[in-house]
Amino acid sequence: MEFVNTEQAAYWAGRAKSWSAQEAVHDRVIGPAGRMAMERLDPRPGQVLVDLGCGTGQTTVELARRVGPGGQVVGVDIAAAMFERARQHLGDAGVGNVELVHADVQSTNLGQGRFDGAYSRFGVMFFSDPVAAFSNVHASLKSGAALSFACWQPLQANDWMSVPAQAAIAVLDVVPEMPAPDAPGPFALAEPEAMRRVLDAAGFCDIDIAFHDDFLMAPETGISEMADAALQVGAVQRMLENADPKTVELARQAIVDALESRLVNAEVALSRAFLLVRAVA
Ligand SMILES: C[S@@+](CC[C@H](N)C(=O)[O-])C[C@H]1O[C@@H](n2cnc3c(N)ncnc32)[C@H](O)[C@@H]1O
């Protein structure tokens, strides 16, 4: 089946190199949410699981360890370029029970009643038709199997994203157009009641949405790499897509300054807020 999210496919293919190189920074930001979502899935030895939007496969490897050699994990991603790093992780971890599949979760048949569970760490907010996508996930699950994922709460609750974005906006002196609240992107599932309606329409029951708010603590020594990562993905990357190198450098410096202005005892505290979602097929 053809991919329907072609814009996202191109976008993430373009991010694969930097996402792989900056994996450690991303993992500090999204790692805790991923671990919490995994606990809520509670993978068991022998299970067959799917990791939706698996990217470079850090969570796929962990799922594979949890299900053991008697189980299997299918990592699905719309950007095959992410799999280069994923294959390295699989080799390093010595896990042989993973299949990486280049597919659009929304439009590719993932199998019917095949999986004992579905998981995602911030990989399910990029669908042009979320009901179609989650219906497809639902169809791929055995009856009674769980879906567990993490997704972002709104931008205003996530200083770690809004502080760099505001710094870049000040340099460019343009306010970027805000996408519609349900447009594919990091905040597409940020409104819990709207998300509940999507999952309900896709056939899921026992929908449990938990709020998690905390602070991302970044050491002073990590500010520079945080600024570099902000330039490569999300709102800041899109804003600077066609900017000349001088403007990019000015934006980078503005981001560093904004983060440094928040230093207390050699650390920056940035709000971070996500949702942990669990539902049953
Ligand atoms: C924010 S990244 C998260 C990657 C990975 N889950 C992690 O935690 O490192 C989002 C991932 O979702 C993938 N993605 C976006 N839309 C997708 C779709 N329709 N089907 C499959 N994967 C998709 C992207 O290619 C990207 O790898």
The ligand as a MOL file (V3000), in Angstrom:
LIG
                    3D

  0  0  0     0  0            999 V3000
M  V30 BEGIN CTAB
M  V30 COUNTS 27 29 0 0 0
M  V30 BEGIN ATOM
M  V30 1 C 9.8840 11.9050 17.3050 0
M  V30 2 S 10.4830 10.5780 16.3440 0 CHG=1
M  V30 3 C 10.5210 9.2840 17.5760 0
M  V30 4 C 11.3780 8.1300 17.1380 0
M  V30 5 C 11.4930 6.9780 18.1480 0
M  V30 6 N 10.1940 6.4630 18.5220 0
M  V30 7 C 12.2550 7.3980 19.3710 0
M  V30 8 O 11.6800 7.4350 20.4450 0
M  V30 9 O 13.4660 7.6900 19.2700 0 CHG=-1
M  V30 10 C 9.0520 10.1570 15.3910 0
M  V30 11 C 9.2240 8.9510 14.4850 0
M  V30 12 O 7.9580 8.6110 13.9190 0
M  V30 13 C 8.1520 8.2410 12.5660 0
M  V30 14 N 6.8690 8.4100 11.8510 0
M  V30 15 C 6.2080 9.5590 11.6110 0
M  V30 16 N 5.0800 9.3210 10.9400 0
M  V30 17 C 5.0090 7.9810 10.7340 0
M  V30 18 C 4.0660 7.1240 10.0770 0
M  V30 19 N 2.9620 7.5910 9.4950 0
M  V30 20 N 4.3310 5.7960 10.0290 0
M  V30 21 C 5.4670 5.2980 10.6030 0
M  V30 22 N 6.3760 6.0710 11.2350 0
M  V30 23 C 6.1520 7.3930 11.3110 0
M  V30 24 C 9.2600 9.1790 12.0970 0
M  V30 25 O 9.9060 8.7520 10.9340 0
M  V30 26 C 10.1660 9.2040 13.3200 0
M  V30 27 O 11.1420 8.2050 13.2650 0
M  V30 END ATOM
M  V30 BEGIN BOND
M  V30 1 1 1 2
M  V30 2 1 2 3
M  V30 3 1 2 10
M  V30 4 1 3 4
M  V30 5 1 4 5
M  V30 6 1 5 6
M  V30 7 1 5 7
M  V30 8 2 7 8
M  V30 9 1 7 9
M  V30 10 1 10 11
M  V30 11 1 11 12
M  V30 12 1 11 26
M  V30 13 1 12 13
M  V30 14 1 13 14
M  V30 15 1 13 24
M  V30 16 1 14 15
M  V30 17 1 14 23
M  V30 18 2 15 16
M  V30 19 1 16 17
M  V30 20 1 17 18
M  V30 21 2 17 23
M  V30 22 1 18 19
M  V30 23 2 18 20
M  V30 24 1 20 21
M  V30 25 2 21 22
M  V30 26 1 22 23
M  V30 27 1 24 25
M  V30 28 1 24 26
M  V30 29 1 26 27
M  V30 END BOND
M  V30 END CTAB
M  END
